[in-house]
Amino acid sequence: MAKNKKSIELTDKEISFVLEKVSYNIIRFYPTKMTVDVMVFENGVKEGLKSLPFAHLPKEIKKIIKPN
């Protein structure tokens, strides 16, 4: 049976990116589901927590997280 990996906290690395005038701060990465939890900021106002697929992240961010 496969080993269930826990989530990886990324808040201390302060990884953020901007897509379509919306800013995202990455909070944690889930290797088993290949998703990330992000905090969404629109016009500097916190909009809430959202989950994004790892594949939808910019290439520069994927290099920082390195899921392998």
C-alpha positions in Angstrom: 0.0 0.0 0.0 1.3 3.5 -0.9 2.5 5.7 1.9 0.1 8.7 2.5 2.2 11.9 2.4 1.1 14.8 4.6 0.7 18.3 3.4 3.8 20.6 3.1 3.5 24.0 4.8 4.8 26.8 2.6 3.7 29.9 4.5 7.3 30.5 5.8 8.6 30.6 2.2 6.2 33.4 1.3 5.6 32.2 -2.3 3.2 34.4 -4.3 2.3 35.0 -7.9 -0.2 37.1 -9.9 -2.6 35.8 -12.5 -5.1 38.1 -14.3 -4.7 41.0 -11.8 -5.4 38.6 -8.9 -2.6 37.9 -6.3 -2.2 34.5 -4.8 -0.1 33.5 -1.7 0.6 29.8 -1.5 -0.1 28.3 2.0 0.4 24.5 1.6 1.0 21.8 -0.9 -0.8 18.4 -1.0 1.5 15.9 -2.8 -1.1 13.1 -2.9 -3.8 15.3 -4.6 -1.2 17.5 -6.4 -3.1 20.7 -5.3 -2.1 23.8 -3.4 -4.1 25.9 -1.0 -3.8 29.6 -1.8 -5.0 32.9 -0.2 -6.6 35.1 -2.8 -6.1 38.9 -2.8 -8.0 41.1 -5.3 -7.1 44.8 -5.3 -5.2 44.3 -2.1 -8.3 42.9 -0.3 -8.3 39.3 1.0 -11.0 37.3 -0.8 -10.5 34.0 0.9 -9.0 30.6 0.7 -9.0 28.5 -2.5 -7.5 25.2 -3.8 -5.7 25.2 -7.2 -4.3 22.2 -9.1 -0.5 22.2 -9.2 -0.6 22.0 -13.0 -2.2 25.5 -13.2 0.6 27.2 -11.4 3.2 29.3 -13.3 6.4 27.4 -14.2 8.6 29.6 -11.9 6.4 28.6 -8.9 6.5 24.9 -9.8 10.3 25.0 -9.7 10.2 26.4 -6.2 7.8 23.8 -4.8 9.3 20.7 -6.6 6.8 17.9 -5.9 9.2 15.1 -6.5 
